[in-house]
Amino acid sequence: MSPAATLGTVLLAYLPAAVSPGPNFVLIAHTAAAGTRRAAVAVALGVVAAGGLLAAVAVFGLGTLLAREPWLATTLRIVCGAYLAWLGIRLWWTARAAETAPPDTHGNAFRRGVLSNLTNPKAAAFFGSVLTAALPPTEPTAVKAAAVGLIVAASAAWHLSVALLFSSPATQRWYARAKPALNRVVGTILVVLGVVLAITP
């Protein structure tokens, strides 16, 4: 297969995984509607940075290490699940005390985006299996690097679009009225995702 065809396959495999709703989408949309556009963009950039790291790690070999050391994969899964559940509980807490909760700094928002993607079971499944199948280890290093760059660019386009769309004034006004209930809904989703991730082998 030519390098262009290989990169096209990688992109076609990545796009459905990127745009299907999951923890990253929920976190970016929630931050955009509840906070500021700059905070939402910071979260989105954190998600993009973590996605680039996961892609590079998968392409250049950590997936093989995790397959060889099951205890490490199990530990990562439990820690990631616990983090998602903690985020969900925190949202429930701020739903009850939304007006007194301190705002996130942009640094905190970026870190939340990074951690959200690093703990995202959908991202782990894609980078650990689909990407490695679409990009065989025999591909040249230049093609692997180009694939990582392509994933970063597509991720940035999608997640920044979500941040900008949900931080529009109309969306923020609507969210302000529905904030307590939505915080609990989003929090519940994150807790369920975290528990499922932690207990599912």
VOBA-1610 file (N, C-alpha, C; in pm, whole numbers, padded with zeros to 5 digits, always signed):
BEGIN
Met+00085-00120+00000Met+00000+00000+00000Met+00089+00125+00000Ser+00052+00224-00079Ser+00132+00347-00086Ser+00118+00427+00042Pro+00215+00516+00073Pro+00204+00599+00194Pro+00075+00680+00199Ala+00033+00735+00082Ala-00090+00816+00079Ala-00211+00730+00115Ala-00215+00607+00061Ala-00327+00517+00092Ala-00326+00477+00239Thr-00208+00455+00294Thr-00197+00420+00436Thr-00247+00534+00524Leu-00207+00656+00493Leu-00250+00772+00571Leu-00401+00795+00556Gly-00453+00770+00434Gly-00598+00782+00414Gly-00673+00681+00499Thr-00621+00560+00510Thr-00683+00457+00594Thr-00681+00498+00741Val-00568+00553+00785Val-00558+00599+00924Val-00661+00708+00952Leu-00674+00802+00859Leu-00769+00912+00880Leu-00913+00861+00881Leu-00946+00772+00790Leu-01081+00717+00784Leu-01113+00635+00909Ala-01011+00572+00967Ala-01033+00496+01089Ala-01048+00589+01209Tyr-00975+00702+01208Tyr-00974+00791+01324Tyr-01099+00879+01333Leu-01147+00929+01220Leu-01255+01028+01224Leu-01381+00980+01298Pro-01432+00858+01270Pro-01551+00815+01345Pro-01525+00806+01495Ala-01404+00763+01534Ala-01371+00755+01676Ala-01366+00893+01739Ala-01317+00991+01663Ala-01302+01126+01718Ala-01437+01194+01737Val-01528+01181+01640Val-01652+01259+01644Val-01764+01191+01722Ser-01750+01060+01752Ser-01856+00996+01830Ser-01849+01046+01974Pro-01965+01079+02035Pro-01964+01138+02169Pro-01901+01045+02272Gly-01826+01103+02361Gly-01759+01029+02469Gly-01716+01126+02576Pro-01629+01084+02669Pro-01587+01172+02778Pro-01525+01303+02732Asn-01444+01299+02626Asn-01380+01423+02579Asn-01484+01524+02531Phe-01580+01475+02452Phe-01686+01562+02401Phe-01765+01622+02516Val-01801+01538+02613Val-01880+01584+02728Val-01803+01692+02804Leu-01675+01668+02829Leu-01596+01763+02907Leu-01579+01896+02833Ile-01548+01891+02704Ile-01529+02015+02629Ile-01659+02093+02620Ala-01768+02024+02586Ala-01897+02092+02573Ala-01942+02151+02706His-01923+02078+02814His-01961+02126+02946His-01878+02249+02985Thr-01747+02242+02963Thr-01660+02356+02997Thr-01696+02478+02914Ala-01725+02457+02786Ala-01759+02568+02698Ala-01889+02634+02739Ala-01990+02554+02771Ala-02121+02610+02806Ala-02123+02670+02945Ala-02045+02611+03038Ala-02050+02655+03177Ala-01946+02761+03210Gly-01838+02767+03132Gly-01728+02856+03165Gly-01701+02960+03058Thr-01576+02966+03015Thr-01537+03065+02915Thr-01487+02994+02789Arg-01486+03067+02680Arg-01434+03010+02555Arg-01286+02975+02569Arg-01210+03060+02639Arg-01066+03031+02655Arg-01044+02902+02734Ala-01124+02880+02838Ala-01111+02756+02915Ala-01147+02635+02830Ala-01253+02646+02750Ala-01293+02536+02663Ala-01185+02505+02559Val-01126+02610+02504Val-01018+02589+02407Val-00899+02523+02475Ala-00871+02562+02600Ala-00760+02500+02674Ala-00786+02351+02697Val-00909+02316+02732Val-00944+02174+02749Val-00926+02101+02616Ala-00978+02161+02507Ala-00967+02099+02376Ala-00820+02077+02337Leu-00736+02175+02365Leu-00594+02160+02332Leu-00529+02051+02417Gly-00574+02037+02543Gly-00525+01927+02626Gly-00563+01792+02569Val-00688+01782+02520Val-00733+01658+02457Val-00649+01628+02333Val-00622+01731+02253Val-00542+01713+02131Val-00400+01669+02166Ala-00339+01733+02267Ala-00202+01698+02306Ala-00195+01553+02354Ala-00292+01513+02435Ala-00292+01375+02484Ala-00315+01277+02369Gly-00402+01314+02274Gly-00424+01228+02158Gly-00297+01208+02077Gly-00222+01318+02059Gly-00094+01306+01988Gly+00002+01215+02061Leu+00005+01227+02195Leu+00093+01141+02274Leu+00052+00994+02262Leu-00080+00968+02274Leu-00129+00830+02262Leu-00099+00773+02125Ala-00118+00855+02022Ala-00090+00808+01886Ala+00057+00773+01869Ala+00144+00861+01919Ala+00288+00837+01906Ala+00329+00711+01983Val+00273+00697+02103Val+00305+00581+02186Val+00260+00452+02117Ala+00139+00454+02061Ala+00088+00334+01993Ala+00170+00301+01869Val+00199+00406+01792Val+00272+00385+01666Val+00415+00337+01690Phe+00476+00388+01797Phe+00617+00356+01819Phe+00640+00253+01930Gly+00533+00181+01970Gly+00560+00058+02044Gly+00507+00032+02183Leu+00442+00129+02253Leu+00398+00098+02390Leu+00285-00004+02390Gly+00207-00007+02282Gly+00099-00106+02274Gly+00154-00247+02291Thr+00272-00273+02234Thr+00334-00404+02248Thr+00370-00433+02393Leu+00422-00330+02463Leu+00458-00345+02604Leu+00335-00378+02688Leu+00225-00306+02665Leu+00103-00331+02742Leu+00048-00472+02715Ala+00061-00517+02591Ala+00015-00652+02559Ala+00101-00757+02629Arg+00231-00726+02648Arg+00323-00820+02710Arg+00314-00819+02862Glu+00266-00706+02920Glu+00257-00690+03066Glu+00112-00662+03105Pro+00029-00764+03118Pro-00114-00742+03146Pro-00139-00665+03275Trp-00053-00682+03376Trp-00073-00611+03503Trp-00065-00461+03484Leu+00021-00416+03393Leu+00035-00273+03368Leu-00091-00219+03302Ala-00146-00292+03207Ala-00269-00249+03141Ala-00384-00246+03241Thr-00390-00344+03332Thr-00495-00347+03434Thr-00484-00228+03528Thr-00362-00199+03571Thr-00340-00084+03661Thr-00382+00045+03595Leu-00343+00062+03468Leu-00381+00183+03395Leu-00533+00196+03384Arg-00599+00083+03357Arg-00744+00086+03342Arg-00813+00127+03471Ile-00766+00074+03584Ile-00828+00106+03713Ile-00804+00252+03750Val-00681+00297+03731Val-00649+00438+03763Val-00731+00532+03675Cys-00740+00501+03547Cys-00816+00585+03454Cys-00964+00587+03491Gly-01018+00471+03526Gly-01159+00465+03566Gly-01184+00546+03692Ala-01093+00538+03787Ala-01109+00614+03912Ala-01106+00764+03884Tyr-01021+00806+03791Tyr-01015+00949+03759Tyr-01145+00997+03695Leu-01200+00921+03602Leu-01327+00960+03539Leu-01438+00969+03644Ala-01441+00872+03735Ala-01544+00873+03840Ala-01525+00995+03931Trp-01402+01030+03960Trp-01375+01149+04044Trp-01424+01276+03975Leu-01401+01285+03844Leu-01451+01401+03770Leu-01604+01410+03780Gly-01670+01294+03766Gly-01815+01293+03775Gly-01865+01335+03912Ile-01801+01284+04018Ile-01841+01322+04155Ile-01818+01471+04177Arg-01710+01522+04122Arg-01680+01666+04136Arg-01789+01750+04070Leu-01839+01704+03954Leu-01948+01776+03888Leu-02075+01774+03972Trp-02104+01661+04035Trp-02220+01654+04125Trp-02204+01754+04238Trp-02083+01762+04293Trp-02058+01854+04405Trp-02077+01999+04361Thr-02024+02035+04244Thr-02038+02173+04198Thr-02180+02205+04154Ala-02260+02102+04124Ala-02401+02127+04092Ala-02473+02180+04214Arg-02433+02136+04334Arg-02496+02183+04457Arg-02438+02316+04502Ala-02315+02345+04463Ala-02251+02469+04508Ala-02190+02542+04390Ala-02269+02552+04282Ala-02216+02604+04155Ala-02169+02747+04166Glu-02234+02828+04247Glu-02199+02969+04251Glu-02072+02995+04330Thr-02035+02903+04421Thr-01917+02926+04504Thr-01795+02849+04456Ala-01812+02762+04356Ala-01699+02685+04308Ala-01599+02777+04238Pro-01469+02765+04271Pro-01370+02851+04206Pro-01354+02817+04060Pro-01335+02916+03974Pro-01318+02888+03831Pro-01185+02820+03803Asp-01183+02738+03699Asp-01058+02675+03657Asp-00967+02779+03592Thr-00838+02769+03622Thr-00743+02846+03545Thr-00723+02775+03412His-00662+02845+03317His-00642+02783+03186His-00547+02665+03196Gly-00447+02673+03289Gly-00357+02561+03310Gly-00431+02438+03360Asn-00521+02460+03456Asn-00603+02349+03506Asn-00690+02291+03395Ala-00748+02379+03313Ala-00834+02333+03204Ala-00755+02247+03105Phe-00634+02290+03073Phe-00550+02212+02982Phe-00520+02075+03042Arg-00485+02072+03171Arg-00454+01944+03236Arg-00577+01853+03239Arg-00695+01911+03260Arg-00817+01830+03259Arg-00839+01768+03121Gly-00809+01843+03015Gly-00821+01788+02881Gly-00724+01674+02857Val-00599+01692+02903Val-00499+01587+02888Val-00544+01461+02961Leu-00583+01477+03089Leu-00623+01361+03168Leu-00749+01295+03114Ser-00842+01376+03061Ser-00964+01319+03004Ser-00932+01226+02890Asn-00843+01266+02801Asn-00811+01181+02687Asn-00723+01063+02726Leu-00631+01084+02820Leu-00547+00974+02863Leu-00628+00866+02934Thr-00739+00906+02996Thr-00823+00810+03069Thr-00948+00770+02989Asn-00952+00806+02863Asn-01070+00780+02780Asn-01063+00637+02724Pro-01157+00549+02766Pro-01151+00411+02716Pro-01164+00401+02566Lys-01240+00492+02505Lys-01256+00491+02360Lys-01122+00520+02292Ala-01048+00618+02346Ala-00917+00651+02289Ala-00821+00534+02307Ala-00825+00471+02426Ala-00736+00357+02449Ala-00766+00244+02352Ala-00895+00220+02327Ala-00932+00112+02234Ala-00885+00144+02093Phe-00904+00270+02051Phe-00864+00306+01915Phe-00713+00297+01898Phe-00639+00365+01987Phe-00495+00370+01969Phe-00428+00235+01996Gly-00491+00154+02082Gly-00432+00026+02115Gly-00459-00084+02013Ser-00565-00067+01933Ser-00598-00176+01841Ser-00621-00127+01698Val-00714-00033+01680Val-00750+00009+01544Val-00632+00076+01474Leu-00565+00167+01545Leu-00454+00238+01481Leu-00340+00144+01447Thr-00308+00053+01539Thr-00198-00038+01510Thr-00233-00133+01396Ala-00363-00162+01377Ala-00403-00245+01264Ala-00397-00167+01133Ala-00434-00039+01139Ala-00434+00044+01018Ala-00293+00085+00978Leu-00201+00084+01074Leu-00063+00129+01048Leu+00033+00020+01095Pro+00061-00077+01011Pro+00148-00189+01051Pro+00286-00142+01094Pro+00351-00217+01184Pro+00484-00178+01233Pro+00590-00175+01124Thr+00563-00236+01009Thr+00661-00238+00900Thr+00665-00107+00821Glu+00568-00017+00847Glu+00568+00111+00775Glu+00693+00193+00811Pro+00746+00272+00715Pro+00862+00357+00745Pro+00832+00458+00856Thr+00937+00500+00923Thr+00923+00596+01034Thr+00857+00725+00987Ala+00889+00770+00866Ala+00830+00894+00814Ala+00679+00882+00800Val+00630+00767+00757Val+00486+00746+00742Val+00420+00742+00880Lys+00485+00679+00977Lys+00431+00675+01113Lys+00421+00816+01172Ala+00528+00894+01151Ala+00526+01032+01202Ala+00417+01114+01134Ala+00401+01094+01003Ala+00296+01166+00930Ala+00158+01126+00980Ala+00140+00999+01015Ala+00011+00952+01067Ala-00020+01019+01200Val+00080+01031+01285Val+00060+01100+01414Val+00022+01246+01390Gly+00092+01313+01298Gly+00060+01452+01266Gly-00080+01468+01210Leu-00122+01373+01127Leu-00256+01376+01068Leu-00362+01362+01177Ile-00340+01273+01271Ile-00434+01253+01381Ile-00443+01378+01466Val-00329+01441+01495Val-00329+01565+01575Val-00408+01675+01504Ala-00387+01689+01373Ala-00457+01794+01297Ala-00608+01769+01295Ala-00649+01644+01271Ala-00793+01613+01268Ala-00855+01632+01406Ser-00782+01591+01509Ser-00832+01607+01646Ser-00849+01754+01680Ala-00752+01835+01643Ala-00760+01980+01671Ala-00879+02042+01601Ala-00900+02006+01475Ala-01012+02064+01399Ala-01146+02030+01465Trp-01163+01906+01507Trp-01291+01864+01565Trp-01312+01922+01705His-01215+01902+01794His-01235+01941+01935His-01239+02092+01953Leu-01163+02166+01874Leu-01172+02312+01882Leu-01307+02361+01827Ser-01360+02293+01727Ser-01493+02329+01675Ser-01599+02310+01783Val-01590+02201+01859Val-01685+02177+01968Val-01674+02287+02073Ala-01550+02324+02108Ala-01529+02429+02208Ala-01589+02561+02163Leu-01570+02597+02038Leu-01622+02724+01987Leu-01774+02722+01975Leu-01829+02609+01931Leu-01974+02600+01914Leu-02047+02610+02048Phe-02002+02536+02147Phe-02073+02531+02275Phe-02044+02651+02363Ser-01944+02733+02327Ser-01917+02853+02406Ser-01986+02977+02348Ser-02076+02956+02251Ser-02149+03070+02195Ser-02240+03129+02302Pro-02268+03259+02297Pro-02353+03323+02399Pro-02489+03257+02416Ala-02551+03214+02305Ala-02683+03151+02313Ala-02676+03020+02392Thr-02572+02940+02364Thr-02557+02814+02436Thr-02530+02839+02584Gln-02447+02939+02615Gln-02415+02968+02755Gln-02538+03018+02831Arg-02623+03098+02766Arg-02744+03145+02833Arg-02837+03028+02865Trp-02851+02937+02768Trp-02935+02820+02792Trp-02878+02736+02905Tyr-02746+02718+02904Tyr-02682+02634+03004Tyr-02696+02694+03144Ala-02688+02826+03154Ala-02700+02890+03285Ala-02833+02856+03351Arg-02938+02842+03271Arg-03070+02810+03326Arg-03078+02663+03368Ala-03008+02576+03294Ala-03020+02432+03319Ala-02900+02373+03394Lys-02813+02459+03445Lys-02684+02414+03497Lys-02691+02306+03604Pro-02769+02322+03712Pro-02766+02219+03817Pro-02803+02080+03765Ala-02911+02071+03688Ala-02953+01941+03637Ala-02851+01884+03540Leu-02797+01968+03451Leu-02700+01918+03353Leu-02571+01874+03419Asn-02527+01945+03523Asn-02407+01903+03595Asn-02425+01762+03650Arg-02546+01735+03703Arg-02571+01602+03760Arg-02576+01496+03650Val-02636+01531+03536Val-02642+01435+03425Val-02502+01403+03375Val-02423+01508+03349Val-02286+01489+03300Val-02203+01414+03404Gly-02219+01452+03530Gly-02146+01384+03637Gly-02179+01236+03643Thr-02307+01203+03629Thr-02349+01063+03632Thr-02288+00985+03516Ile-02287+01046+03397Ile-02228+00980+03280Ile-02081+00949+03305Leu-02007+01045+03360Leu-01864+01024+03385Leu-01840+00918+03491Val-01922+00917+03597Val-01907+00814+03701Val-01932+00675+03643Val-02039+00662+03563Val-02070+00532+03502Val-01957+00488+03410Leu-01908+00579+03327Leu-01796+00545+03238Leu-01674+00501+03317Gly-01646+00572+03427Gly-01531+00538+03509Gly-01544+00401+03573Val-01661+00371+03628Val-01682+00240+03693Val-01673+00128+03590Val-01737+00147+03474Val-01734+00045+03370Val-01590+00020+03325Leu-01514+00127+03307Leu-01375+00112+03265Leu-01294+00036+03369Ala-01315+00068+03498Ala-01235+00008+03605Ala-01264-00141+03622Ile-01388-00184+03600Ile-01426-00322+03629Ile-01429-00410+03506Thr-01415-00352+03385Thr-01422-00434+03263Thr-01282-00474+03219Pro-01253-00603+03215Pro-01118-00647+03173Pro-01089-00610+03029
//
